[in-house]
Amino acid sequence: MSVSRTRRILEPLLWFAGLMVVWELVVRLADVPSFMLPAPSVFLMRIVEEHDRLLHHGLITTRMILYGFVAGAVPGVALGYLIARSRTCERLLYPIIIFIQGLPKITLAPLLLVWFGFGPFPIVLLTGLVTFFPVLVDAVAGFKSVDPRLYYLTRSMGGSWWRTFVSIELPSAAPQIFSGLKITIVIAVTVVIVVEWLNSNNGLGYLVLRAMDSTDTAFIFAILVVGSTVGVVLSYGVTLAEQALLPWRRRDRR
């Protein structure tokens, strides 16, 4: 591992550790009640004590995040391509998509429960709806940024539509698409946990609801730390995928 990569990993960890130390000192010195604001040592210990339970529900939440992320990202890229390449699709579809995006998504959760009942499908559907638009916008911008002169080049060489898409359009749009993916994967974490809180018997959101019922503030903070960790890991996973699929971007950052 290079020195720069090690530094990028260690710096946020050190900042987090420093924040935890300051938090611990403030809570201890000010004698803040644990039910209001637990010390980091308390809720971090709860993670250790409840690791089996947190791991079980965390994996369920992670699976819902990935399902919803894919359900929103794949149509977002596909429709983004259609809108970027067709003026007709842009005129017909973009106003409808903007209208749907303007709807407050979380308030749709009760309707989805009425229509589809309790279970994973409403969670995946709502997460997909929330993650769809940012990916779509970045995909449209990415596909529209392709240099028009490259199309003349591929036509002169007799390139097929698929060859043009794979060799020119997708690589040109990929950096902006990945920018949208890195934003939406973090949004998906929040959406899934909130919807699980409303509609689930499993997952981190369900654990938050149970902890609220018992006024277990320390466990709520433990769940939040686990949820944030899931978001960081998934975001880093998208970054690694970008570096693997777009090696020229990795070279540009050196």
C-alpha positions, 0 to 999 in steps of 0.5 A, spaced: 500 500 500 502 506 498 504 512 503 498 516 500 493 511 500 495 509 507 495 517 509 488 517 506 485 511 510 489 513 517 487 521 517 480 520 518 481 514 523 485 519 527 480 525 526 474 520 528 479 517 534 480 524 536 473 526 536 471 520 540 476 522 546 473 529 546 466 527 546 468 522 552 472 528 556 466 532 555 461 527 557 465 525 563 467 532 566 460 535 565 456 529 568 451 528 562 446 523 564 447 517 559 440 516 557 441 523 554 448 523 551 452 516 552 459 516 552 463 513 546 466 508 551 459 506 553 456 505 546 462 502 543 462 497 548 455 495 546 457 494 539 462 489 542 457 486 547 451 486 541 456 484 535 452 478 533 445 481 533 448 487 530 451 483 525 445 479 523 441 485 522 446 489 519 447 484 513 440 484 512 440 492 512 446 492 507 442 487 502 436 491 502 441 497 501 444 494 495 438 491 492 435 498 492 441 501 490 441 497 483 434 498 482 435 505 482 442 506 479 441 501 473 434 504 470 438 511 472 443 510 467 439 507 462 434 512 462 440 517 462 442 515 456 436 515 452 435 522 454 442 524 452 441 521 445 434 523 444 431 529 444 424 526 443 425 522 450 428 528 453 422 532 452 417 527 454 420 523 459 424 529 463 418 533 465 415 526 468 421 524 472 422 531 475 415 531 477 416 524 480 423 527 483 419 533 487 414 528 491 417 527 498 419 520 498 419 518 505 411 520 505 410 515 500 412 509 505 405 509 508 402 508 501 407 503 499 405 499 505 398 499 503 399 497 496 405 492 497 404 490 505 410 489 510 416 486 507 422 487 503 419 490 496 417 496 499 424 498 502 427 496 495 422 500 491 423 506 495 430 506 496 430 505 488 426 511 487 430 515 491 437 513 488 434 513 481 434 521 480 441 523 482 444 517 478 440 519 472 442 527 472 449 525 472 448 519 467 445 525 462 451 530 463 456 524 462 453 522 456 452 529 453 459 530 454 461 526 449 466 529 444 461 529 437 467 529 433 468 521 436 462 520 433 464 522 426 470 517 427 466 511 429 462 512 423 467 513 418 470 506 421 464 503 420 463 502 428 456 499 430 452 502 435 454 497 440 461 498 439 460 506 439 457 505 446 462 500 449 468 504 446 466 511 446 460 513 450 460 509 456 467 510 458 466 518 457 460 518 461 463 513 466 466 518 471 460 522 472 456 516 473 460 514 478 460 521 481 452 519 482 453 512 484 458 515 490 452 520 492 446 515 492 450 509 495 450 513 502 443 516 501 441 509 500 443 507 507 439 513 510 433 511 506 433 503 508 434 505 515 428 510 515 424 505 512 426 499 516 424 503 522 417 504 519 416 497 516 420 491 518 421 486 523 429 486 521 434 490 520 438 496 523 432 501 523 428 495 526 433 495 532 433 503 533 425 502 534 426 497 539 431 501 542 427 507 542 421 503 546 426 501 551 429 508 552 436 505 550 440 511 548 447 507 548 444 502 543 441 507 539 448 510 538 451 503 537 446 502 531 448 509 528 455 507 528 454 501 525 450 504 520 455 509 518 460 504 518 456 500 513 455 507 509 463 508 509 464 501 507 459 501 501 462 508 499 469 505 499 467 499 495 464 504 489 470 508 489 474 501 488 470 499 483 471 506 479 478 505 480 478 498 477 474 500 471 477 507 470 484 506 471 486 512 467 482 516 473 487 513 478 493 515 474 490 522 473 490 523 481 497 521 482 
